[in-house]
Amino acid sequence: MGSGAKRRGLRTAPWTIKVGGKVAKPKTFDVQKLLNASLTERVYRLRCVEAWSMVIPWVGFPLAEILRSVEPLGSAKYVAFRTLHDPKQMPEQRIPGFPGRTRKACGWMKPCIR
């Protein structure tokens, strides 16, 4: 992670990704190991009929690889994402209604919140 984040007190290690729920093999992944091992580079080109276009370079790890490794069950219908909520490190999260703090903030994901 960038040095700017460290100067502001954002702790960027150890960061993990936990995958659970309707999977055969729940796992916790170390983000640094993912970034060191399996980065993929892609370039997305978007063209609109209204005469604009964008070229977006992307570097990351494919979600499909993570999902394949945990073996989702046939009854799994959705993938839900939940991010870090730590107002001490991220003061903006103290704002009432900050995304991710209530179900209303992610209403489109209600089917995966039981």
FENJOHU-V131980 format. One record per residue. RES is the residue in one small letter. PSI is psi in whole degrees, -180 to 180 (none if undefined). Layout:
# FENJOHU-V131980
res=RES psi=PSI
res=RES psi=PSI
This chain:
# FENJOHU-V131980
res=m psi=158
res=g psi=156
res=s psi=-25
res=g psi=-40
res=a psi=-39
res=k psi=-38
res=r psi=-33
res=r psi=1
res=g psi=11
res=l psi=118
res=r psi=115
res=t psi=3
res=a psi=142
res=p psi=133
res=w psi=139
res=t psi=160
res=i psi=119
res=k psi=132
res=v psi=121
res=g psi=-160
res=g psi=-135
res=k psi=68
res=v psi=152
res=a psi=-33
res=k psi=81
res=p psi=140
res=k psi=159
res=t psi=126
res=f psi=138
res=d psi=121
res=v psi=-41
res=q psi=-38
res=k psi=-39
res=l psi=-45
res=l psi=-33
res=n psi=-26
res=a psi=-43
res=s psi=45
res=l psi=140
res=t psi=139
res=e psi=134
res=r psi=157
res=v psi=122
res=y psi=131
res=r psi=119
res=l psi=131
res=r psi=131
res=c psi=149
res=v psi=-13
res=e psi=20
res=a psi=29
res=w psi=158
res=s psi=160
res=m psi=147
res=v psi=122
res=i psi=108
res=p psi=141
res=w psi=133
res=v psi=128
res=g psi=-165
res=f psi=137
res=p psi=129
res=l psi=-35
res=a psi=-37
res=e psi=-42
res=i psi=-45
res=l psi=-40
res=r psi=-38
res=s psi=-23
res=v psi=-6
res=e psi=77
res=p psi=142
res=l psi=159
res=g psi=-23
res=s psi=-8
res=a psi=131
res=k psi=-25
res=y psi=159
res=v psi=124
res=a psi=143
res=f psi=134
res=r psi=132
res=t psi=176
res=l psi=133
res=h psi=102
res=d psi=86
res=p psi=-21
res=k psi=-40
res=q psi=-28
res=m psi=84
res=p psi=-28
res=e psi=-21
res=q psi=-8
res=r psi=-12
res=i psi=127
res=p psi=136
res=g psi=11
res=f psi=136
res=p psi=137
res=g psi=-10
res=r psi=-20
res=t psi=159
res=r psi=-32
res=k psi=-31
res=a psi=-22
res=c psi=50
res=g psi=-30
res=w psi=-14
res=m psi=9
res=k psi=-36
res=p psi=-24
res=c psi=3
res=i psi=112
res=r psi=none
